[in-house]
Amino acid sequence: MAWFIGLMSGTSLDGIDGVVADFGADGSLQRSVAHTHRPLAPALAQALLALNRRGDDELHRAALAAHALARAHAEVVAALLAHAGLEAAEVVAVGAHGQTVRHCPREPDGAGYTLQLLNGALLAERCGIDVVCDFRSRDLAAGGEGAPLVPAFHAATFGRAGRARALLNLGGIANLTLLDGRGGVRGFDCGPANLLLDLWCRRHRGQPFDADGAWAAGGRVDDELLQRLLDEPYFDRSPPKSTGRDLFDADWLDRRLGKATPAAQDVMATLAELTALTVARDLQRQAPGTGELYVCGGGAYNRHLLQRLRSRVGPGVVVDTTAAEGLPPDQVEALAFAWLACAFVEHRPGNLPAVTGARGERVLGAMYPA
């Protein structure tokens, strides 16, 4: 067996998910034996959120945030080892995504850049395990978007011959993986999900998220506002495409709200509808024969959002969470980065050119030895 740890801190800035997993010689997931989630300290979350915008002394603040993230990641690793009953020496490598604070593929100089904060050297020093991180840069260097990277793992884990199915990650951003049942894989970012929902909930309810989507469920979708939101050109771009807080932030939302703002609860209902509708439109445009849609990420626990998804995709598509396939929704992305660490160690490509638009397959990541 070959143990790997995967660590994921997503666009929602809600915390770090960690898993311990074993992969077979062909890269297939054999089992996941431990999972833990640690919320980000509020001060760190605020510092990371601020780094998504231009500001004073960014280099200094980014360096300190990368240090704090490494320490928080090391605490998650320690908890995982204790939970799994493993010693650090028994783990081949840690795959750590880091925290995205800027994502500008192909811009502004044609090569583009993406920045995931994490001091990988400090993490390796703290946990005593080889650390693989900076997964996105090599794909960008090869002309790709650098995202999404999880479709290769989705294909290896959820692909079934003869069954057209899709995987939907509802994190800060909604991203789709399309599996055609014949070995073909595509994937892209649809648009905002928890990013705007959580923002609006914090602003008007003082709560980090809308539990079960209950507040949104009590609101009314404002069709005029929904159309203004849908007028964003990103939604009509053809894949490959990826996005994040660089586009969908508070300013983006406030500009589209304008002066005639509906009731706060109706805005929440409309934002949930925006996510459901943009995902459903992309599924229908890009893979109309899809019969199954499996949802992971924090949004998989939002019952109202899942209901709206079912309504929008129609009765011909079965909508369920990845738990129906044996993987809890909050573990899938962390498992993907454990898988990517395994691919790096075995010198296997981690990207899919059909997804990211890169010129070819590439081994992704950079290693900091223990």
Kinemage of the C-alpha trace (Angstrom):
@kinemage 1
@onewidth
@group {chain A} dominant
@subgroup {mainchain}
@vectorlist {calphas} color= white
{ca met a 1} P 0.000 0.000 0.000
{ca ala a 2} L 1.055 3.604 -0.585
{ca trp a 3} L -0.371 6.208 1.774
{ca phe a 4} L -0.849 9.784 0.617
{ca ile a 5} L -2.344 12.797 2.355
{ca gly a 6} L -4.431 15.350 0.473
{ca leu a 7} L -5.106 18.864 1.751
{ca met a 8} L -7.597 21.295 0.240
{ca ser a 9} L -8.429 24.884 1.139
{ca gly a 10} L -10.986 26.174 -1.337
{ca thr a 11} L -12.376 29.452 -2.624
{ca ser a 12} L -15.022 29.510 0.105
{ca leu a 13} L -12.283 30.131 2.710
{ca asp a 14} L -14.206 28.001 5.201
{ca gly a 15} L -11.310 25.779 6.240
{ca ile a 16} L -8.918 22.971 5.376
{ca asp a 17} L -10.075 19.470 4.504
{ca gly a 18} L -7.575 16.652 4.842
{ca val a 19} L -7.674 12.961 3.942
{ca val a 20} L -5.412 9.908 4.118
{ca ala a 21} L -5.774 7.589 1.144
{ca asp a 22} L -4.195 4.571 -0.489
{ca phe a 23} L -3.871 4.296 -4.270
{ca gly a 24} L -3.272 1.254 -6.444
{ca ala a 25} L -0.513 0.808 -9.016
{ca asp a 26} L -2.839 2.162 -11.719
{ca gly a 27} L -3.656 5.267 -9.678
{ca ser a 28} L -7.080 4.006 -8.636
{ca leu a 29} L -8.351 4.948 -5.198
{ca gln a 30} L -8.227 1.881 -2.956
{ca arg a 31} L -9.516 3.382 0.270
{ca ser a 32} L -9.707 6.543 2.360
{ca val a 33} L -9.031 5.888 6.030
{ca ala a 34} L -9.162 9.296 7.687
{ca his a 35} L -10.732 12.711 7.144
{ca thr a 36} L -10.643 15.902 9.146
{ca his a 37} L -11.773 19.485 8.684
{ca arg a 38} L -10.261 22.482 10.447
{ca pro a 39} L -11.825 25.940 10.092
{ca leu a 40} L -9.451 28.722 9.149
{ca ala a 41} L -8.753 31.168 11.958
{ca pro a 42} L -10.904 34.263 11.297
{ca ala a 43} L -7.867 36.552 11.121
{ca leu a 44} L -6.204 34.288 8.541
{ca ala a 45} L -9.386 34.009 6.487
{ca gln a 46} L -9.689 37.796 6.441
{ca ala a 47} L -6.038 38.190 5.468
{ca leu a 48} L -6.484 35.761 2.575
{ca leu a 49} L -9.681 37.446 1.443
{ca ala a 50} L -7.917 40.820 1.447
{ca leu a 51} L -5.116 39.394 -0.702
{ca asn a 52} L -7.624 38.741 -3.476
{ca arg a 53} L -7.544 42.509 -4.043
{ca arg a 54} L -4.758 44.947 -4.648
{ca gly a 55} L -3.468 46.599 -1.490
{ca asp a 56} L -0.496 47.970 0.390
{ca asp a 57} L 2.451 45.765 1.339
{ca glu a 58} L 1.031 42.751 -0.463
{ca leu a 59} L 4.301 40.799 -0.626
{ca his a 60} L 4.816 41.009 3.134
{ca arg a 61} L 1.209 40.119 3.921
{ca ala a 62} L 1.229 37.241 1.435
{ca ala a 63} L 4.413 35.785 2.927
{ca leu a 64} L 2.968 35.855 6.449
{ca ala a 65} L -0.295 34.310 5.244
{ca ala a 66} L 1.649 31.518 3.495
{ca his a 67} L 3.479 30.812 6.773
{ca ala a 68} L 0.218 30.738 8.742
{ca leu a 69} L -1.345 28.411 6.172
{ca ala a 70} L 1.601 26.027 6.408
{ca arg a 71} L 1.252 25.870 10.187
{ca ala a 72} L -2.509 25.261 9.896
{ca his a 73} L -1.906 22.547 7.281
{ca ala a 74} L 0.671 20.901 9.539
{ca glu a 75} L -1.917 20.730 12.338
{ca val a 76} L -4.314 18.979 9.954
{ca val a 77} L -1.582 16.500 8.973
{ca ala a 78} L -0.878 15.733 12.645
{ca ala a 79} L -4.589 15.147 13.286
{ca leu a 80} L -4.852 12.857 10.259
{ca leu a 81} L -1.850 10.775 11.298
{ca ala a 82} L -3.306 10.341 14.784
{ca his a 83} L -6.705 9.416 13.377
{ca ala a 84} L -5.258 6.881 10.922
{ca gly a 85} L -2.740 5.460 13.409
{ca leu a 86} L 0.154 6.186 11.039
{ca glu a 87} L 3.650 7.552 11.502
{ca ala a 88} L 4.909 10.316 9.231
{ca ala a 89} L 7.472 7.926 7.743
{ca glu a 90} L 4.647 5.694 6.460
{ca val a 91} L 3.231 8.451 4.229
{ca val a 92} L 4.777 8.840 0.784
{ca ala a 93} L 3.794 12.480 0.274
{ca val a 94} L 1.372 15.246 1.133
{ca gly a 95} L -0.473 16.877 -1.766
{ca ala a 96} L -1.456 20.419 -0.782
{ca his a 97} L -3.417 22.768 -3.002
{ca gly a 98} L -2.671 25.952 -1.058
{ca gln a 99} L -5.025 28.933 -1.074
{ca thr a 100} L -5.821 30.639 -4.362
{ca val a 101} L -5.598 34.418 -4.053
{ca arg a 102} L -5.190 35.312 -7.747
{ca his a 103} L -6.120 33.389 -10.883
{ca cys a 104} L -5.440 35.082 -14.221
{ca pro a 105} L -4.895 32.405 -16.894
{ca arg a 106} L -3.409 33.649 -20.187
{ca glu a 107} L -3.511 37.248 -18.944
{ca pro a 108} L -2.071 39.819 -19.054
{ca asp a 109} L 1.039 38.716 -20.969
{ca gly a 110} L -0.240 35.641 -22.780
{ca ala a 111} L 1.253 33.207 -20.260
{ca gly a 112} L -0.959 34.206 -17.361
{ca tyr a 113} L -0.437 33.387 -13.727
{ca thr a 114} L -2.126 31.687 -10.836
{ca leu a 115} L -1.121 32.065 -7.203
{ca gln a 116} L -1.857 29.510 -4.492
{ca leu a 117} L -0.342 30.662 -1.212
{ca leu a 118} L 1.446 28.044 0.881
{ca asn a 119} L 4.967 27.787 2.239
{ca gly a 120} L 5.625 24.210 1.116
{ca ala a 121} L 9.102 24.153 2.644
{ca leu a 122} L 7.737 25.125 6.047
{ca leu a 123} L 4.993 22.501 5.791
{ca ala a 124} L 7.557 19.798 4.947
{ca glu a 125} L 9.669 20.940 7.888
{ca arg a 126} L 6.689 20.879 10.252
{ca cys a 127} L 5.185 17.528 9.254
{ca gly a 128} L 8.309 15.569 8.277
{ca ile a 129} L 6.757 14.325 5.012
{ca asp a 130} L 7.558 15.193 1.402
{ca val a 131} L 5.188 17.940 0.254
{ca val a 132} L 3.937 18.342 -3.319
{ca cys a 133} L 2.259 21.667 -4.090
{ca asp a 134} L 2.038 24.379 -6.790
{ca phe a 135} L 0.047 22.036 -9.009
{ca arg a 136} L -1.417 24.630 -11.376
{ca ser a 137} L 1.678 26.458 -12.642
{ca arg a 138} L 2.945 23.793 -15.033
{ca asp a 139} L -0.371 23.565 -16.846
{ca leu a 140} L -0.375 27.358 -17.288
{ca ala a 141} L 3.179 27.211 -18.611
{ca ala a 142} L 1.916 24.746 -21.237
{ca gly a 143} L -0.768 27.188 -22.353
{ca gly a 144} L -3.594 25.875 -20.178
{ca glu a 145} L -5.985 27.457 -17.705
{ca gly a 146} L -4.390 25.659 -14.753
{ca ala a 147} L -7.908 24.696 -13.690
{ca pro a 148} L -9.908 22.720 -13.027
{ca leu a 149} L -7.522 19.925 -12.082
{ca val a 150} L -9.937 17.520 -10.391
{ca pro a 151} L -11.483 16.030 -13.591
{ca ala a 152} L -8.600 13.548 -14.017
{ca phe a 153} L -9.299 12.203 -10.521
{ca his a 154} L -13.044 12.228 -11.176
{ca ala a 155} L -12.506 10.159 -14.323
{ca ala a 156} L -10.278 7.640 -12.543
{ca thr a 157} L -12.702 7.294 -9.632
{ca phe a 158} L -16.223 7.833 -10.982
{ca gly a 159} L -15.929 6.907 -14.647
{ca arg a 160} L -18.124 3.980 -15.753
{ca ala a 161} L -18.096 2.423 -19.220
{ca gly a 162} L -21.276 3.097 -21.133
{ca arg a 163} L -22.653 5.628 -18.630
{ca ala a 164} L -22.650 9.343 -19.410
{ca arg a 165} L -22.363 11.066 -16.059
{ca ala a 166} L -21.180 14.343 -14.588
{ca leu a 167} L -19.498 15.415 -11.359
{ca leu a 168} L -20.338 18.830 -9.944
{ca asn a 169} L -18.195 20.429 -7.281
{ca leu a 170} L -20.106 23.141 -5.433
{ca gly a 171} L -17.377 25.019 -3.614
{ca gly a 172} L -16.858 28.745 -3.855
{ca ile a 173} L -17.067 28.176 -7.605
{ca ala a 174} L -19.204 25.561 -9.355
{ca asn a 175} L -17.193 23.316 -11.678
{ca leu a 176} L -18.357 20.439 -13.832
{ca thr a 177} L -16.597 17.273 -14.967
{ca leu a 178} L -18.241 15.550 -17.928
{ca leu a 179} L -17.615 11.802 -18.425
{ca asp a 180} L -19.060 10.493 -21.679
{ca gly a 181} L -18.830 6.788 -20.775
{ca arg a 182} L -16.375 6.135 -23.626
{ca gly a 183} L -13.260 7.494 -21.950
{ca gly a 184} L -13.785 11.115 -22.966
{ca val a 185} L -13.401 13.691 -20.200
{ca arg a 186} L -14.145 17.413 -20.208
{ca gly a 187} L -14.453 19.933 -17.414
{ca phe a 188} L -14.671 23.655 -16.659
{ca asp a 189} L -15.828 26.245 -14.147
{ca cys a 190} L -19.491 27.185 -14.589
{ca gly a 191} L -19.543 30.250 -12.327
{ca pro a 192} L -20.149 31.251 -8.710
{ca ala a 193} L -21.623 28.940 -6.087
{ca asn a 194} L -20.955 29.267 -2.346
{ca leu a 195} L -18.721 32.284 -2.906
{ca leu a 196} L -21.622 34.689 -3.458
{ca leu a 197} L -24.126 32.774 -1.331
{ca asp a 198} L -21.837 32.925 1.707
{ca leu a 199} L -20.966 36.570 1.064
{ca trp a 200} L -24.626 37.568 1.047
{ca cys a 201} L -25.412 35.461 4.116
{ca arg a 202} L -22.567 37.060 6.099
{ca arg a 203} L -23.591 40.533 4.998
{ca his a 204} L -27.269 40.237 5.920
{ca arg a 205} L -27.490 37.449 8.501
{ca gly a 206} L -24.099 37.573 10.192
{ca gln a 207} L -23.729 33.850 9.552
{ca pro a 208} L -20.947 32.115 7.593
{ca phe a 209} L -23.375 30.203 5.356
{ca asp a 210} L -27.062 29.472 4.787
{ca ala a 211} L -27.555 26.107 6.512
{ca asp a 212} L -29.525 23.731 4.245
{ca gly a 213} L -30.329 26.739 2.053
{ca ala a 214} L -33.228 27.470 4.404
{ca trp a 215} L -33.049 31.259 4.062
{ca ala a 216} L -32.862 31.082 0.275
{ca ala a 217} L -35.772 28.627 0.216
{ca gly a 218} L -37.995 31.219 1.891
{ca gly a 219} L -37.230 33.901 -0.687
{ca arg a 220} L -38.582 34.639 -4.148
{ca val a 221} L -36.442 34.572 -7.275
{ca asp a 222} L -36.283 38.049 -8.801
{ca asp a 223} L -36.362 37.417 -12.548
{ca glu a 224} L -35.093 40.888 -13.456
{ca leu a 225} L -32.094 40.553 -11.144
{ca leu a 226} L -31.456 37.015 -12.381
{ca gln a 227} L -31.250 38.304 -15.949
{ca arg a 228} L -28.810 41.061 -14.928
{ca leu a 229} L -26.614 38.441 -13.282
{ca leu a 230} L -26.829 36.190 -16.345
{ca asp a 231} L -25.671 39.054 -18.586
{ca glu a 232} L -22.102 38.336 -17.403
{ca pro a 233} L -20.122 37.352 -20.572
{ca tyr a 234} L -18.261 34.583 -18.727
{ca phe a 235} L -21.390 32.410 -18.663
{ca asp a 236} L -21.507 32.252 -22.469
{ca arg a 237} L -17.808 31.592 -23.009
{ca ser a 238} L -16.946 28.193 -24.440
{ca pro a 239} L -14.632 25.869 -22.479
{ca pro a 240} L -11.854 25.617 -21.585
{ca lys a 241} L -12.523 28.259 -18.966
{ca ser a 242} L -11.904 28.840 -15.277
{ca thr a 243} L -12.726 31.628 -12.863
{ca gly a 244} L -12.730 32.711 -9.219
{ca arg a 245} L -12.800 35.741 -6.952
{ca asp a 246} L -10.862 37.729 -9.553
{ca leu a 247} L -14.205 38.088 -11.350
{ca phe a 248} L -17.015 37.031 -9.037
{ca asp a 249} L -16.544 39.177 -5.945
{ca ala a 250} L -18.592 41.614 -3.878
{ca asp a 251} L -18.022 44.412 -6.392
{ca trp a 252} L -19.330 42.233 -9.220
{ca leu a 253} L -22.502 41.516 -7.282
{ca asp a 254} L -23.039 45.090 -6.114
{ca arg a 255} L -22.685 46.466 -9.652
{ca arg a 256} L -25.413 44.138 -10.858
{ca leu a 257} L -27.680 44.808 -7.920
{ca gly a 258} L -27.644 48.527 -8.703
{ca lys a 259} L -29.884 50.918 -6.825
{ca ala a 260} L -33.112 48.928 -7.122
{ca thr a 261} L -32.088 46.166 -4.734
{ca pro a 262} L -34.730 43.500 -3.955
{ca ala a 263} L -35.291 42.257 -0.412
{ca ala a 264} L -32.191 40.536 0.972
{ca gln a 265} L -33.897 37.128 1.163
{ca asp a 266} L -35.025 37.418 -2.452
{ca val a 267} L -31.457 38.202 -3.507
{ca met a 268} L -30.354 35.035 -1.711
{ca ala a 269} L -32.970 32.978 -3.537
{ca thr a 270} L -31.873 34.541 -6.829
{ca leu a 271} L -28.198 33.774 -6.205
{ca ala a 272} L -29.055 30.124 -5.541
{ca glu a 273} L -31.083 30.098 -8.752
{ca leu a 274} L -28.133 31.597 -10.639
{ca thr a 275} L -25.912 28.686 -9.597
{ca ala a 276} L -28.522 26.048 -10.434
{ca leu a 277} L -29.388 27.624 -13.780
{ca thr a 278} L -25.806 28.180 -14.996
{ca val a 279} L -24.866 24.596 -14.112
{ca ala a 280} L -27.970 23.211 -15.818
{ca arg a 281} L -27.401 25.312 -18.954
{ca asp a 282} L -23.785 24.188 -19.194
{ca leu a 283} L -24.774 20.555 -18.755
{ca gln a 284} L -27.398 20.833 -21.472
{ca arg a 285} L -25.092 22.721 -23.837
{ca gln a 286} L -21.987 20.614 -23.382
{ca ala a 287} L -23.297 17.118 -22.571
{ca pro a 288} L -27.024 16.821 -23.361
{ca gly a 289} L -26.996 13.030 -23.049
{ca thr a 290} L -25.853 13.010 -19.429
{ca gly a 291} L -28.030 10.811 -17.231
{ca glu a 292} L -26.371 11.185 -13.820
{ca leu a 293} L -25.098 14.208 -11.891
{ca tyr a 294} L -23.170 13.635 -8.659
{ca val a 295} L -22.522 16.614 -6.399
{ca cys a 296} L -19.608 17.164 -4.025
{ca gly a 297} L -18.212 20.105 -2.062
{ca gly a 298} L -19.883 22.077 0.689
{ca gly a 299} L -22.831 22.940 -1.550
{ca ala a 300} L -23.790 19.267 -1.648
{ca tyr a 301} L -25.219 19.812 1.854
{ca asn a 302} L -27.435 22.685 0.686
{ca arg a 303} L -30.794 20.962 0.246
{ca his a 304} L -32.457 23.945 -1.395
{ca leu a 305} L -29.675 24.250 -3.967
{ca leu a 306} L -29.903 20.539 -4.797
{ca gln a 307} L -33.660 20.882 -5.207
{ca arg a 308} L -33.199 23.798 -7.616
{ca leu a 309} L -30.597 21.776 -9.538
{ca arg a 310} L -33.021 18.872 -9.901
{ca ser a 311} L -35.682 21.232 -11.143
{ca arg a 312} L -33.383 22.930 -13.649
{ca val a 313} L -31.732 19.831 -15.146
{ca gly a 314} L -35.099 18.120 -15.505
{ca pro a 315} L -36.411 14.619 -14.825
{ca gly a 316} L -34.061 12.942 -17.308
{ca val a 317} L -31.027 13.464 -15.054
{ca val a 318} L -30.584 11.703 -11.713
{ca val a 319} L -29.097 14.170 -9.201
{ca asp a 320} L -27.421 12.833 -6.063
{ca thr a 321} L -24.347 13.486 -3.961
{ca thr a 322} L -21.109 11.523 -4.289
{ca ala a 323} L -22.074 9.718 -1.091
{ca ala a 324} L -24.230 7.534 -3.352
{ca glu a 325} L -20.960 6.472 -5.030
{ca gly a 326} L -19.216 5.799 -1.719
{ca leu a 327} L -17.323 9.078 -1.221
{ca pro a 328} L -18.551 11.772 1.189
{ca pro a 329} L -18.951 15.112 -0.637
{ca asp a 330} L -16.567 16.978 1.682
{ca gln a 331} L -13.678 14.588 0.969
{ca val a 332} L -13.612 14.496 -2.828
{ca glu a 333} L -11.426 17.539 -3.510
{ca ala a 334} L -8.884 16.666 -0.825
{ca leu a 335} L -8.733 13.151 -2.272
{ca ala a 336} L -8.059 14.682 -5.680
{ca phe a 337} L -4.928 16.395 -4.367
{ca ala a 338} L -3.746 13.223 -2.669
{ca trp a 339} L -4.209 11.584 -6.092
{ca leu a 340} L -2.254 14.390 -7.788
{ca ala a 341} L 0.581 13.932 -5.284
{ca cys a 342} L 0.616 10.226 -6.125
{ca ala a 343} L 0.706 11.076 -9.844
{ca phe a 344} L 3.675 13.412 -9.262
{ca val a 345} L 5.620 10.793 -7.325
{ca glu a 346} L 4.976 8.212 -10.041
{ca his a 347} L 5.749 10.745 -12.774
{ca arg a 348} L 2.278 10.471 -14.295
{ca pro a 349} L 0.503 13.447 -15.903
{ca gly a 350} L -2.060 15.160 -13.698
{ca asn a 351} L -3.749 17.455 -16.191
{ca leu a 352} L -6.132 16.794 -19.048
{ca pro a 353} L -5.509 19.017 -22.097
{ca ala a 354} L -9.149 18.623 -23.170
{ca val a 355} L -10.093 20.262 -19.866
{ca thr a 356} L -7.508 22.989 -19.366
{ca gly a 357} L -6.522 23.719 -22.956
{ca ala a 358} L -2.838 22.939 -22.336
{ca arg a 359} L -0.640 21.888 -25.255
{ca gly a 360} L -0.250 18.410 -23.796
{ca glu a 361} L -0.161 16.269 -20.693
{ca arg a 362} L 2.192 17.404 -17.954
{ca val a 363} L 3.391 16.136 -14.583
{ca leu a 364} L 2.025 18.707 -12.146
{ca gly a 365} L 3.539 20.078 -8.966
{ca ala a 366} L 6.798 20.814 -7.230
{ca met a 367} L 8.196 18.844 -4.309
{ca tyr a 368} L 9.700 19.983 -1.018
{ca pro a 369} L 11.447 16.899 0.451
{ca ala a 370} L 11.048 16.243 4.151
